Amino acid sequence: MSGAFAVLVELPHIWFIWEPEQVYALDQLSEISIFGIAGVIVGLLADRERGQRVKLEKTKQELESVYQELRQNLEHLKKAERLYAAGQLAASLAHEIRNPLASISGAAGILKRGHASVENIQDCLEIIDKESQRLNKLLTSFLDFARPRTPRFQRTDITAVIDSVIALAGHSAGAVELQRQTQTGLPEIECDPEQLKQVLLNLVINAIQASEGRGAVHLEAGAWNGCISISVRDEGRGVPSEQRDHIFDPFFTTKENGTGLGLAVASKIVEQHGGVLTAENNPDKGMTFRLELPIDREHRS
């Protein structure tokens, strides 16, 4: 628009000098034409740039809208997953509680009828006492899993923790030999020593029980890549491959009287420490549980 206006302004001047200075007038006309064409091109580019900017702004708004929708859907999905997990836990807990309650109810019914012999009365009382303890153990383990205590981090000598676990587990080891092999000069790590002892004691006792009164349980510890690795290896029968992926699930157990929460609690404690707890069958026999913990929590990946 401004280019056309400039041409109209200059045309009378060019017309006036056309006869005496035709060459100069042609030069002026050429310059005006070039400037006009340049102006048209610049104008078209500016219009195109404005159009692109409008499209980009519209696309940006659409993407922001989609992003907000995705965030809302993700929150809904997380909420649904939490509700599903809570429902699964509640159902599993109810299932685990039902059997002890049935035993207690049956024993109480026999006592209530008042026709039981002294021997039967004693059996009923033992059932009630045993199943009550089982329920208490189950609920205590469940609370440990659902509301784990916040770790109290401090610099800890791993070798001392392992030795303490071996001393505690040795009372129930029987003929199973407990062997320790630790790397010389292991660095201290930041952890909660009592919780770490709880995890290792659980793994060692499980390994002793899996050994079925024979063989050895090996505890090994080493350091590399900024982590401490501790493994507990037994020489038992191992776990079938189809069950191995579920051994850290709450209430999953291969023991007749197990709660199925020991390994779930251990896994959660290790996770709170920024570490990882894994399990695998050994090439020959038995299983190895391995936990890896960062030496310095501030430098963990």
C-alpha positions as CSV (number, residue, x, y, z in Angstrom):
1,M,0.0,0.0,0.0
2,S,2.7,2.4,1.0
3,G,4.7,1.4,-2.2
4,A,1.7,2.3,-4.5
5,F,1.3,5.6,-2.7
6,A,5.0,6.4,-3.3
7,V,4.6,5.7,-7.0
8,L,1.6,8.0,-7.3
9,V,3.6,10.8,-5.6
10,E,6.6,10.4,-7.9
11,L,4.7,10.0,-11.2
12,P,4.0,13.8,-11.7
13,H,7.7,14.5,-11.1
14,I,8.8,11.9,-13.6
15,W,6.3,13.1,-16.2
16,F,7.6,16.6,-15.8
17,I,11.2,15.7,-16.4
18,W,10.5,13.1,-19.1
19,E,11.2,15.2,-22.1
20,P,14.4,17.1,-20.9
21,E,16.0,14.3,-18.9
22,Q,14.5,11.0,-20.2
23,V,17.4,8.9,-19.0
24,Y,17.2,10.2,-15.5
25,A,13.4,9.8,-15.6
26,L,13.8,6.1,-16.7
27,D,16.3,5.6,-13.8
28,Q,13.8,7.1,-11.4
29,L,11.0,4.9,-12.8
30,S,13.2,1.8,-12.5
31,E,14.1,2.6,-8.9
32,I,10.4,3.2,-8.0
33,S,9.5,-0.1,-9.8
34,I,12.2,-2.0,-7.9
35,F,11.2,-0.5,-4.6
36,G,7.6,-1.2,-5.4
37,I,8.3,-4.8,-6.2
38,A,10.5,-5.1,-3.0
39,G,7.7,-3.6,-1.0
40,V,5.2,-6.0,-2.4
41,I,7.5,-9.0,-1.7
42,V,8.1,-7.7,1.9
43,G,4.4,-7.2,2.4
44,L,3.6,-10.7,1.2
45,L,6.3,-12.1,3.5
46,A,5.1,-10.1,6.4
47,D,1.5,-11.3,5.8
48,R,2.8,-14.9,5.5
49,E,4.8,-14.5,8.8
50,R,1.7,-13.1,10.5
51,G,-0.3,-16.0,9.3
52,Q,2.3,-18.5,10.5
53,R,2.4,-16.7,13.8
54,V,-1.4,-17.0,14.1
55,K,-1.2,-20.7,13.2
56,L,1.6,-21.3,15.8
57,E,-0.4,-19.5,18.5
58,K,-3.5,-21.6,17.7
59,T,-1.4,-24.8,17.7
60,K,0.2,-23.7,21.0
61,Q,-3.2,-23.3,22.5
62,E,-4.4,-26.6,21.2
63,L,-1.2,-28.3,22.5
64,E,-1.7,-26.7,25.9
65,S,-5.3,-27.9,26.0
66,V,-4.2,-31.4,25.0
67,Y,-1.4,-31.3,27.7
68,Q,-3.9,-30.3,30.4
69,E,-6.2,-33.0,29.3
70,L,-3.4,-35.6,29.4
71,R,-2.4,-34.4,32.9
72,Q,-6.0,-34.8,34.1
73,N,-6.2,-38.2,32.5
74,L,-2.9,-39.2,34.1
75,E,-4.1,-38.1,37.5
76,H,-7.3,-40.0,37.1
77,L,-5.3,-43.1,36.0
78,K,-2.9,-42.8,39.0
79,K,-5.9,-42.5,41.3
80,A,-7.6,-45.5,39.7
81,E,-4.3,-47.5,40.0
82,R,-4.1,-46.5,43.7
83,L,-7.7,-47.5,44.3
84,Y,-7.1,-50.8,42.5
85,A,-4.0,-51.5,44.5
86,A,-5.8,-50.7,47.7
87,G,-8.7,-52.9,46.7
88,Q,-6.3,-55.8,45.9
89,L,-4.6,-55.4,49.3
90,A,-7.9,-55.2,51.1
91,A,-9.1,-58.3,49.3
92,S,-5.9,-60.2,50.0
93,L,-5.9,-59.1,53.7
94,A,-9.6,-60.2,54.0
95,H,-8.7,-63.6,52.5
96,E,-5.7,-64.1,54.9
97,I,-7.8,-63.1,57.9
98,R,-10.7,-65.4,57.0
99,N,-9.0,-68.7,57.8
100,P,-7.7,-67.8,61.3
101,L,-11.1,-66.2,62.2
102,A,-12.9,-69.4,61.0
103,S,-10.6,-71.5,63.3
104,I,-11.2,-69.2,66.3
105,S,-14.9,-69.1,65.6
106,G,-15.1,-72.9,65.4
107,A,-13.1,-73.4,68.7
108,A,-15.2,-70.8,70.4
109,G,-18.4,-72.5,69.3
110,I,-17.2,-75.8,70.8
111,L,-16.4,-74.1,74.1
112,K,-19.8,-72.3,74.0
113,R,-21.8,-75.5,73.7
114,G,-20.2,-76.7,77.0
115,H,-20.1,-80.4,76.1
116,A,-16.4,-80.7,75.3
117,S,-14.0,-82.9,77.2
118,V,-11.1,-81.5,79.1
119,E,-8.8,-82.6,76.3
120,N,-11.0,-80.8,73.6
121,I,-11.2,-77.7,75.7
122,Q,-7.4,-77.6,75.9
123,D,-7.2,-78.1,72.1
124,C,-9.7,-75.3,71.5
125,L,-7.8,-72.9,73.8
126,E,-4.5,-73.7,71.9
127,I,-6.3,-73.0,68.6
128,I,-7.6,-69.7,69.8
129,D,-4.2,-68.7,71.2
130,K,-2.3,-69.8,68.0
131,E,-4.7,-68.2,65.6
132,S,-4.8,-65.0,67.6
133,Q,-1.0,-64.7,67.4
134,R,-1.1,-65.4,63.7
135,L,-3.7,-62.6,63.2
136,N,-1.5,-60.2,65.3
137,K,1.6,-61.1,63.3
138,L,-0.3,-60.7,60.0
139,L,-1.7,-57.3,61.0
140,T,1.7,-56.1,62.3
141,S,3.3,-57.1,59.0
142,F,0.6,-55.4,57.0
143,L,1.0,-52.2,59.0
144,D,4.8,-52.4,58.4
145,F,4.1,-52.7,54.7
146,A,1.3,-50.0,54.5
147,R,3.0,-47.5,56.7
148,P,6.7,-48.2,56.8
149,R,8.8,-46.2,59.3
150,T,10.8,-43.3,57.8
151,P,14.5,-44.4,57.7
152,R,16.9,-42.8,60.2
153,F,19.9,-42.4,58.1
154,Q,23.4,-42.6,59.5
155,R,26.9,-43.7,58.5
156,T,26.9,-47.5,58.9
157,D,29.5,-50.2,58.8
158,I,28.0,-52.9,56.6
159,T,30.3,-55.7,57.8
160,A,29.1,-55.1,61.4
161,V,25.5,-55.3,60.3
162,I,26.1,-58.5,58.4
163,D,27.9,-60.0,61.5
164,S,25.0,-59.0,63.7
165,V,22.5,-60.7,61.3
166,I,24.6,-63.9,61.3
167,A,24.7,-63.9,65.1
168,L,20.9,-63.5,65.3
169,A,20.1,-66.0,62.6
170,G,22.6,-68.5,63.9
171,H,20.2,-69.5,66.6
172,S,17.7,-70.9,64.1
173,A,20.2,-72.1,61.5
174,G,20.4,-75.7,62.9
175,A,22.7,-77.7,60.6
176,V,22.7,-75.0,57.9
177,E,26.1,-73.3,57.8
178,L,26.2,-69.5,57.5
179,Q,29.1,-68.2,55.5
180,R,30.2,-64.6,55.1
181,Q,32.5,-63.2,52.4
182,T,32.9,-59.4,52.4
183,Q,35.3,-57.2,50.4
184,T,38.1,-55.8,52.4
185,G,37.8,-52.1,53.4
186,L,34.1,-51.7,52.5
187,P,33.1,-48.0,52.8
188,E,30.5,-47.0,55.3
189,I,27.1,-46.2,53.7
190,E,24.2,-43.9,54.7
191,C,21.3,-46.1,55.8
192,D,19.1,-47.0,58.7
193,P,21.1,-49.9,60.3
194,E,18.0,-51.3,62.1
195,Q,15.9,-51.4,58.9
196,L,18.8,-52.8,56.9
197,K,19.3,-55.5,59.6
198,Q,15.6,-56.3,59.4
199,V,15.8,-56.8,55.6
200,L,18.9,-59.0,55.8
201,L,17.6,-61.0,58.7
202,N,14.4,-61.7,56.7
203,L,16.4,-62.8,53.7
204,V,18.7,-65.0,55.7
205,I,15.9,-66.7,57.7
206,N,14.1,-67.3,54.4
207,A,17.3,-68.8,53.0
208,I,17.7,-71.1,56.0
209,Q,14.1,-72.3,55.7
210,A,14.6,-72.9,52.0
211,S,17.7,-75.0,52.7
212,E,15.6,-77.6,54.6
213,G,18.2,-78.3,57.2
214,R,21.2,-78.9,54.9
215,G,23.9,-77.0,52.9
216,A,25.0,-73.4,53.5
217,V,23.7,-69.9,53.2
218,H,26.3,-67.5,51.7
219,L,26.3,-63.7,52.5
220,E,28.5,-61.7,50.2
221,A,29.1,-58.0,50.1
222,G,31.2,-55.7,47.8
223,A,31.3,-52.2,46.5
224,W,31.5,-50.8,42.9
225,N,30.0,-48.0,40.9
226,G,29.1,-46.0,44.0
227,C,27.0,-48.8,45.4
228,I,27.2,-51.5,48.0
229,S,25.9,-54.9,46.8
230,I,24.9,-57.5,49.4
231,S,23.7,-61.0,48.3
232,V,22.1,-63.8,50.2
233,R,22.5,-67.2,48.4
234,D,21.0,-70.5,49.5
235,E,21.2,-74.0,48.3
236,G,17.6,-74.9,48.4
237,R,15.1,-75.8,45.7
238,G,14.6,-72.3,44.4
239,V,11.3,-70.9,43.2
240,P,9.5,-71.9,39.9
241,S,10.0,-69.3,37.2
242,E,6.2,-68.6,37.0
243,Q,6.2,-67.6,40.6
244,R,9.5,-65.7,40.7
245,D,7.9,-62.4,39.4
246,H,5.4,-62.4,42.3
247,I,7.7,-63.0,45.3
248,F,7.7,-59.3,46.2
249,D,3.9,-59.0,45.9
250,P,2.0,-58.5,49.2
251,F,0.5,-61.7,50.5
252,F,2.3,-64.0,48.0
253,T,4.0,-66.8,49.9
254,T,5.1,-70.4,49.2
255,K,5.2,-71.2,53.0
256,E,2.3,-72.9,54.7
257,N,2.3,-70.5,57.6
258,G,3.8,-67.4,56.0
259,T,2.1,-64.0,55.9
260,G,3.5,-63.2,52.4
261,L,4.5,-59.7,53.6
262,G,8.1,-60.2,54.7
263,L,9.7,-59.7,51.2
264,A,7.2,-57.0,50.3
265,V,8.2,-55.0,53.4
266,A,11.9,-55.7,52.7
267,S,11.5,-54.4,49.1
268,K,9.8,-51.3,50.3
269,I,12.6,-50.6,52.9
270,V,15.3,-51.0,50.2
271,E,13.3,-48.7,47.9
272,Q,13.1,-46.0,50.7
273,H,16.9,-46.2,50.8
274,G,17.2,-45.5,47.1
275,G,18.2,-49.1,46.4
276,V,17.0,-52.2,44.5
277,L,16.2,-55.7,45.8
278,T,16.2,-58.5,43.2
279,A,15.9,-62.3,43.2
280,E,17.0,-65.0,40.8
281,N,17.4,-68.7,40.7
282,N,21.0,-70.0,40.8
283,P,22.4,-71.9,37.8
284,D,22.8,-75.1,39.9
285,K,20.3,-74.9,42.8
286,G,18.8,-72.4,45.3
287,M,18.2,-68.7,45.0
288,T,20.1,-65.5,45.3
289,F,18.6,-62.3,46.7
290,R,20.7,-59.2,46.0
291,L,20.2,-55.7,47.3
292,E,22.1,-52.7,46.0
293,L,22.3,-49.5,48.0
294,P,24.0,-46.2,47.2
295,I,27.0,-45.4,49.3
296,D,26.0,-41.7,49.4
297,R,22.3,-40.9,49.0
298,E,23.0,-37.5,47.5
299,H,24.9,-39.0,44.6
300,R,22.5,-41.8,43.7
301,S,21.1,-41.7,40.2
